[in-house]
């Protein structure tokens, strides 16, 4: 049930100083009030699969069609008015294969008004009305993600090699006029190793090149590496390929790498590395405590580089990898930045830290947590920079909060 909460910016003056920590529980106190602008009770539950999607006047969430403690109910989409929280449309289908909800690791692509998204089955969904324009019922194993450049869409996913019992990361490509998917690049495989591509990076300064971070190895071997391949669209071949630091057993890179100017930043288990995109040279690598490949990396508009693991959040100098500051943290949602503040959900809390100092500014439980112990914040969060709003969710509710700045 939708509930609009009275809120006035004039009624809450937020001083972002050492006394400005909001919250209850392990890191906060109850002295300050920080309330959602609106909240919506799903009644049946929410699956932590995707960050809320902001499209025009809508905030779109993935929801369950029944409440189950094992998170295996059918998965669907619901669109809300991002200002008021009133529901606009509900997707006319559900994802009903257990375990194949819209994947937490999956990435979507929006071209015009069409959302391209996958649960293992590819969908093209009209964001104006929630109707399905197209679907491709050829289920892929896992890790499905879309990366787009205008109307051309690249899809990375895992496939199983039955004879070897291995997973291989391939890339398919199509355009939105035909949805005629074709193989773009096959993950290399031999008797001893697998290369799985997990991302496509586009470069405005080099439109004929795409950069392809990959993981080399497979479950059960002792060494897993990260690498980068550069593919030339005109030559239709890989023109540069480099393999880098060992990242440990059974830890493929799951978070997105970042391309900024001439550098590529890749989060791995125990390290963050920086690569020269033109030469493939490893410029620096910085050790971090924990697995950055699962928890997050962020490059901000004012040239800040931030890494989150299950133990700490770090501010790194993007030029040399030196640590500016670090503070204890938890692995969780992807990091988000707005007006000098880093936001994320982790350890069941909605959190915020000052991007310059690392000072903790916010650590709160979901409002419904006291009534339902399962109603903790999920690892999903999106910021709408145009209206200074944070969109997140617990297992039972959708929430819209004001940003701190």
ABEGO torsion letter per residue (X at the ends): XBBBBBBBAAABBBBBBAAABBEBEAABBAABBBBBABBBBAGAEBBBABBBBBBEABBBBBBBABBBAAGABBBBBBBBBAAAGBBABBBABBBABBGABBBAABBBBBBEABBBBBAGBBBBBBAAAGBBABBBBBBBABGBBBBBBEABBBBBBBBBBAAAGBBBBBBBBBBAAAGBBBBABBBBBBAABBBBBABBBBBAABAABBBBBBBBEBBGBABBBBBBBBBBAAAGBBABBBBBBBAEBGBBBABBBBBBEABBBBBBBGBBBBBBAAAGBBABBBBBBEBAAAAEBBBBAAGBBBBBBAABBBBBBAAAGBBABBBBBBBBBBBBBBGGBBBBBBGGBBBBBBAAAGBBABBBBBAAAAABAAABBBBBBBBBAAAGBBBBBBAABBBBBBBAX
